[in-house]
Amino acid sequence: MSAVADTPPVAPPRKGLLSPTNLRRWENFKANRRGYWSLWIFLVIFVLSLCAELIANDRPIIASYKGEILFPVVVDYPEEKFGGFLATTDYRSDFIAEEIEANGWMIWPPIRYSYGTTNSNIPHSAPTAPFWLMSKEERCAGYPGGAADPNCNLSNLNWLGTDDQARDVLARVIYGFRISVLFGLALTICSAVVGVTAGAVQGYFGGWTDLLMQRFIEIWSSMPVLYILLIIASILPPGFWILLGIMLLFSWVGFVGVVRAEFLRARNFEYVRAARALGVGNATIMYRHLLPNAMVATLTFLPFILSGSITTLTSLDFLGFGMPPGSPSLGELIAQGKENLQAPWLGLTAFVVMSLMLSLLIFVGEATRDAFDPRKTFR
Amino acid sequence: MSAPETILSVRDLSVAFHQGGNTTLAVDRVSFDIRRGEVVALVGESGSGKSVTANSVLRLLPYPAASHPSGEILFKGQDLLKASDAALRDVRGNDITMIFQEPMTSLNPLHSIERQIGEILKLHQDIEGAAARAKILELLNQVGIREPEKRLAAYPHELSGGQRQRVMIAMALANRPELLIADEPTTALDVTVQAQILELLKNLKEEHGMSMLFITHDLGIVRKFADRVCVMTKGRIVETGPVEEIFTNPQHPYTRHLLASEPKGAPRPADDSQPVIMQAEDVKVWFPIKAGFLRRVVDNVKAVDGIDLTLRAGHTLGVVGESGSGKTTLGLALTRLIASKGRIAFVGQDIAGHSFAEMRPLRRRMQIVFQDPFGSLSPRMSVADIVAEGLKIHEPSLSEGERDRRVAAALEETGLDPATRWRYPHEFSGGQRQRIAIARAMVLKPEFVMLDEPTSALDMSVQAQVVELLRDLQAKHNLAYLFISHDLKVVRALANDIIVMRSGRVVEKGPAKDIIERPTEAYTKALMAAAFNLEAVRSEAISQ
């Protein structure tokens, strides 16, 4: 046996993909079919919405003009290039479109509207209904050539109608979905970091630290959050990061309880005591020995916090205290639906998108909770 | 004298457990008989299937996860495995009763003693009211509860562990059973209490002419207590026979191995020329009891109350005492893991006032091995990471390869295959895990190791190996051990000096040989009698 120490160390095997525990959790997750499929559907929608610029945009993806390959999606070309006078090119204008088509070609995204683009060829005053609710003559009435106009094609028509400023609803929904999920993710991750740190410190050190922070959190969490958000939002200029910061002030509290409880329980485990006897510092013990215990509770929590964050952003947008005017937002779409009861597609679209997104997240959350539950056994 | 009738006959009993598509055979075609008035012991190490066998007699296993592929259990001719639920209920708690290991959890914490026992009387004998009360008092008297009238209204938490076990026995005896199944009834108790309970069971058995099926891992108890013994390992009974025969002339290799596994050997001879490693004077750990609105300190729980000790290099100091005597607290105070008063000198430095940061360089020279090998290893770290953790702190300049070599060497020194160091703790047995914990301490090459009951959670045969290992390591590295244990057999095999502790104070101290062979204090005498001869000493010095 003495020869063993001299042999080269055995390579750590299968450090790779998943430890046995995580493998079992993944199996449990998959066993919840609804959650598993929800995860895939959500991921597909989310990845598609991340590429929103390539799906719904008011400028071509690639264009060729006088032998030069242009990428209008990523590069802002001044209109001078094509003989116009604006600082940024309006590719949708007839003049520019004809100029480029005459000297090359353009590849458009499937939907030729961005979230802020107004449709100047709507048949009557905005909001207009989805094109498939109108006859061909009716929906092309706004184009100079009527039903025969080549621009009255599928990618120029409004699949889900337009809102009261003649903007394409589908484009706004795609961008709005993206910003909602990104906002939710950012808020969830930030509040998890803050909340887990606070809970860890409380639980690990206990005593006065715990007592004082616990009292502070009790006072902090009894604040009327929505009113404070409204007041702050009316003073500070609205924006993604400012909103994130304001909501972070209150949302981290949710994590503290579970993490604190886990740390309180685990700090007296013998392996923690053994580490202390080895002289391991507090920060290392917390990170290496205690945090893995608390991660289970935290991960189980995440999907629900995520859907909560999305709902809060939507309700602020609905009240008009959220994202700056003009940004694509599901809350704003709901508000428009309420203002324009004669245009039910606005409210219906917002409702369907919101409920689909939240249901998917809740289903994923349920499956995650099952996966991390050690008592749960599946066939 | 003709042989008494057989009252329980277990034939070819197998028990299988199904979990997640896997089937494990926990008990494999086991057969044994119990005659009237006889004590049969089922002996085996953890996982041998002895408790599962005992539980299947009354069909107390978690069916349908458990099943019996084969076998029958004949109680006076009736097959209990095929009996209807109603017939079985009639047998349970009436003809056959059980007492369990953990007296803390086997009594309902919300019921008073009178109600716990009264429930059984009402169920099986339909006695209530004053008659029941008289019967309960009689039972409590029988099991030796002092002043039973005052205890009737008591709740389990108001009783000591030994008293709880006595109440459990009273409940088991209430219906004058013919067979008592005792599943490790004394394992959770202190040695002096264990001796009392064993004596009680023996007396009761003789008075009532009961039979007993006694499950235990402790060969001392078997030898003292049982008439016949069945040795179990890996779900099979490998040897059955009268106690004297098995102990004097074991046939099966496993039985021989088990009998040979008592911790043996003597500590290394004391050498007073060795330098003093640890010296403590008047160490006190008091936990304040606060009361009132201003949380003033009204009293103190004196966990450790003025202890002096000296420990030289290469020596072992055994700290002995029953649960709650403050021996672990003393160890934690000496290693500065909890605050204490008094002077503590480690290798000549006074460390009593040291902060955590000041202690850090000294930590590598003092190490701790804990009792529970399942709790003291982080389940989410590989063995290599666990052992290397101390090296990363105290020798951060080591290269990756050098550190790995040190880890491998430490594992090898403790008798583990270094190739297994990428595995996780749950893949190892209890004894192997304790070796990992020892390797974690040894990799830093300490001078002082505190061993907090390092063998208590281990099986008998593994205990002996760990004791052997500790002795070898001590000889090799001239280590000073502070050995904390309630198990005097292990202490005898390791310690040069002994401190006997009780309620935070020293009862007796001196060279190990003197204390074990010629104890002077009444408490120490009772402790030694209970530990080595399983004899209960009637003495005011020990508690019930």
Boltz contact constraints between the chains, C-beta under 6 A:
constraints:
  - contact:
      token1: [A, 4]
      token2: [B, 418]
      max_distance: 6.0
  - contact:
      token1: [A, 5]
      token2: [B, 408]
      max_distance: 6.0
  - contact:
      token1: [A, 5]
      token2: [B, 409]
      max_distance: 6.0
  - contact:
      token1: [A, 5]
      token2: [B, 412]
      max_distance: 6.0
  - contact:
      token1: [A, 9]
      token2: [B, 404]
      max_distance: 6.0
  - contact:
      token1: [A, 10]
      token2: [B, 419]
      max_distance: 6.0
  - contact:
      token1: [A, 12]
      token2: [B, 422]
      max_distance: 6.0
  - contact:
      token1: [A, 13]
      token2: [B, 422]
      max_distance: 6.0
  - contact:
      token1: [A, 270]
      token2: [B, 370]
      max_distance: 6.0
  - contact:
      token1: [A, 270]
      token2: [B, 372]
      max_distance: 6.0
  - contact:
      token1: [A, 270]
      token2: [B, 375]
      max_distance: 6.0
  - contact:
      token1: [A, 270]
      token2: [B, 376]
      max_distance: 6.0
  - contact:
      token1: [A, 271]
      token2: [B, 376]
      max_distance: 6.0
  - contact:
      token1: [A, 271]
      token2: [B, 377]
      max_distance: 6.0
  - contact:
      token1: [A, 271]
      token2: [B, 378]
      max_distance: 6.0
  - contact:
      token1: [A, 274]
      token2: [B, 376]
      max_distance: 6.0
  - contact:
      token1: [A, 277]
      token2: [B, 368]
      max_distance: 6.0
  - contact:
      token1: [A, 278]
      token2: [B, 390]
      max_distance: 6.0
  - contact:
      token1: [A, 279]
      token2: [B, 360]
      max_distance: 6.0
  - contact:
      token1: [A, 279]
      token2: [B, 363]
      max_distance: 6.0
  - contact:
      token1: [A, 279]
      token2: [B, 393]
      max_distance: 6.0
  - contact:
      token1: [A, 280]
      token2: [B, 393]
      max_distance: 6.0
  - contact:
      token1: [A, 289]
      token2: [B, 378]
      max_distance: 6.0
  - contact:
      token1: [A, 292]
      token2: [B, 380]
      max_distance: 6.0
